[in-house]
């Protein structure tokens, strides 16, 4: 036990929680969480994890802050335009909580670097905005036996699930990357800022619960929400024994960079 | 206009304090709560109920002539008592009405002074050497550090809620005239081989109970580390200090408990954390090197009249801002003067009677306030030095070879009068003589100062207060005649003065009660000596000496086969904790029976008391058991001299260890958070006692603990707070 008085005070409102306490807080301070993508999902996740006292936070993003990001990527400010997103996020996290050590990766996650980056972390948050990255992260985490939180958002809709080794992975539900154009991207279809906030915050809560080992995670469940009618529901599913990555005879045993297949709508 | 920065928060602190005094006057809050608020604001109640002392914090003792003028103007509005200068270079107002205390605070704030941290468990006034700036051996000027660190410390909220007081000092050279090695944290300026500025750092020193010379933390720490080191020491103290027993609370007790290596390891760990936070270094305001001319103005007993203060302020104003320093010797140094002017000013001050060369040894003696005004005092320390000066005035024996000797007197074992480092020192105690209490002093001699050389004075023996002035004069006369040229006083004591003291103690230690010398009445006392009126849950180590004395007497009686005598002495021992005093053995047993047996001690022992009072025989075995039980009770006493009640204890309690934490003054929900953290470190079924404030804390914390599955065994209201006994849930 080595919480300082100022730490006790800073974290008092979560230490009070029966399921956290000083022991939980110590676990948080000793934990390491990687956030991939410092965008709409990564922003709230990073802020909450830093505030909660997650001891080491990695943040990976290869982009720079753009004016069009600011409507939902709340960790970045107008003055940050043109700055690396990872750096901008680091500055804000350290501003909230000097207890936190921040590692930054100013690169896009890909087959070559994924395993190396995730290996140092206890939990990974997928805050990316494209399918190739999401599938890559899933595969990398499954192969490395790392738990992670998935979330996806579009327009007024969002979804989230959590993978831990032994339970269903993202590919168990979505075996392959959908062809290009079938599902539009946010830049094509738009996104309501708070939807990103809600889902990113759910991911932060999952990470904290995983670290303190309390509560029920979104494992083997997909949370689906719609902000337009404001409805939440969960769909349960099982691990797919034929899953190409976590199944009994996996086809995927090493990482490759995925290309989203071109959509063949014209032929239909 | 001050030399240190006043934080913005002070205004609100004063307003809060003012509101509390109003509530107290209206009877809405009790004395204990008022005391808890006023002491950290530098306000103490004097021995006479309803009169108060206000202590202004003066960093390094430096004030400007304009401030001194302002202090006089403020004081004249509220009191006729002179100022008192302290050994921590503060200035005190005496005989103040409570309703005026906040007014003084506001007016002080306007002249750049604060009273916050004048007392209580806080970072106290930061002190410096009297000769800072003129000491030829000085590495560099430390005033800028004292001022900047003061500004930083008094702006930090955690400076006010420490386990006990926290004292910091800076010396400019290895002569260590600021006693850095005897503070909780001490800095001694030095330069390294490269000529860079830095400090030797001492930690966990202090006088008082179980005194210690500071442990050398760093031979050389860069001067940019002053803040970090202070911050780390404060944090270490805050986290590891003993909040239960204020007599074992100062930083040095943490060192005793952990051992030196472990303590330093812990310090380094905290320091590393502090460094990681990248606090800004102290913003030093450069001072130009002072002119070397100075005049030392001895202030007898540290009592400074408004007239003389005004005069000094007037003259000093002509020589600039940086000209007045209150010294740790409770004198005033008129400094930073052109060297050619110094002796002219000195002559002028001598002519007006402000300085008197002949009686300098008495005038510059360091003497605490004593029992006249201090509630902790046992003896009238000021009466003793006055009596000694009066005796000297009758004889006017030559004492010019003792001009450098510093006499230091404390009225009790607390070391406000710094007797631990005296050339010749005294500290007040009580001594039993023919069953009655008489004022007495322990005699100390041969203290040495200096970095790496600091040595405490040795305790030579005890003397009745009434005989102390004759003893002192005879010793000084002997020193005058026998001290060798250039010999330090400690050297003289070592060589032959020590033996002389032994002889003199023997000579003066056969008290005869005569009409002329009433050994039961202290010097300049109005009535016969008694400790009965000084107990109010407050206490100084002198009480423990008395209790130990009675226990020893009981053991001696038993050894002689006097069982009755043992029961009487054992009964007498703890009476003092309740402000009771017995003149005879019978009275002692009766009072003990009424106030302790059945209440704090099992009723079974009433039989011993009854047999004693009816003169029935008591076997030595029963007397021994009785004595053992009283001692056990003494060991269970808390720091407010209270004993556990038998009824509250319940079956089985006492055999196992109960953890204890004092969360008074800790607000919701931090009190719950801290309790929870303590419980997490305990095993199911173990017990924890906590103290909580009345009101919101007691309404919320026990309920929250129950919610977490712990059991509340007992809630016990004491004065303004509660004791809650918790059993950890599974």
HADDOCK unambig.tbl for C-alpha pairs under 7 A between the chains (distance, minus, plus):
assign (segid A and resid 9 and name CA) (segid B and resid 670 and name CA) 6.85 0.50 0.50
assign (segid A and resid 12 and name CA) (segid B and resid 670 and name CA) 6.77 0.50 0.50
assign (segid A and resid 12 and name CA) (segid B and resid 673 and name CA) 6.15 0.50 0.50
assign (segid A and resid 15 and name CA) (segid B and resid 673 and name CA) 6.59 0.50 0.50
assign (segid A and resid 16 and name CA) (segid B and resid 673 and name CA) 5.79 0.50 0.50
assign (segid A and resid 18 and name CA) (segid B and resid 708 and name CA) 6.40 0.50 0.50
assign (segid A and resid 22 and name CA) (segid B and resid 677 and name CA) 5.68 0.50 0.50
